[in-house]
Amino acid sequence: MPKGYIIGHITVNDMEEYKEYIRLDTPILERLGGRFIVRGGQAEVTEGTAEQRHVVIEFPSYAEALAAYHDPDYQKVADIRRRSATSTIMVVEGV
């Protein structure tokens, strides 16, 4: 079964508030089966345009990744991200 991924491209506008999002979202997404494989770090846009920060969270399946994104506990915390950053978030099926 292919794995599922939540992928985020983010530009943080309020780092202090965003740190609270990171503190709260990590245990929720890990409890839901997620494993952070990219979280910030060095990145270079080689073509096109992108936000400043990139996050990839791996799940055992696409269905579990989608369920984690829509989880009510996560969605409450996601409001912090929405206030403190500009982001594009997608759920993707692996190969």
N, C-alpha and C positions, 0 to 999 in steps of 0.2 A: 504494500500500500504506500503510495507517495506521501511524503511528509507535507505539512502545511507551514506557511510562514506568514507572520505579520511583519510587514516592512514599512518603516516610517522614514520620511525625509522631512527634517525639521529645522527651522531657524528659531532659536530661542530669543524672545524679546525681554523676558524678565527672569534672569537666572535664579534668583532666590526662590521665586514661586515654582519654577521648573524643578529645582532640587527637591521640593516637597512632592511633586508628581513622581519623580524617580523613586523616592523613598517609599511611597505608597503603592506604586504600580508593580514594583518588582515582586513582592511576596504574592500578590494576587495572580499575576501571570505565571509565576513558577508553580503555584498551587494548582493552576489549571493545565499544567503539563508543559509550559513554555520553558525554553532554554535560550538565554540571550547568547547569540553568536557574534553579533556586531552591536556595539553600543557606543556611538561617538567615535572617537579615535581619528587618526589621520585619514584624510580623504582628498583626492584630487579629481576635479571634474575634467575629463579629457575630451568630452563632446557635449554640447548643449548647455543647459543651465540646471542648477539644482539648489536645494536648500543647503544649509551649512552642516547639518548633523544627520547621521544615518544610523538606523537601528534595524536589526534583523533578529526576530525571535522565532525559533524553530519549535514546531509542535509535532506530535506523532502523526497527525493527519490534517488534511485541509479542513474537515468538519470540526476538529478540535480547535484549530486556529480561529475559524469563523465564530465558533461558540465562545471562545475566550474574548474576542473583540466585543461581542454583543453581551457579555456577562454584565449583569447590573452593577456588581461591585466595581468592575473595571470602568464601566461607563461613568460612574460617579467621580472616580479619580481622573478620568480622561477630561473632564471639565476643567481641571487645573491646567492641563496641557493646552487646551483650547484657549484659555485666558492668557497663558504665558508664552505662547509660541504660535508660529505659523507652521502648518504641517500638512503633508499628504500622507495618508495611511492607507495601505492596501493589504488584502489577504490574498495569498498566492499559493497555488498548488505546486509542489516540487515535482521532480522527475523520478 
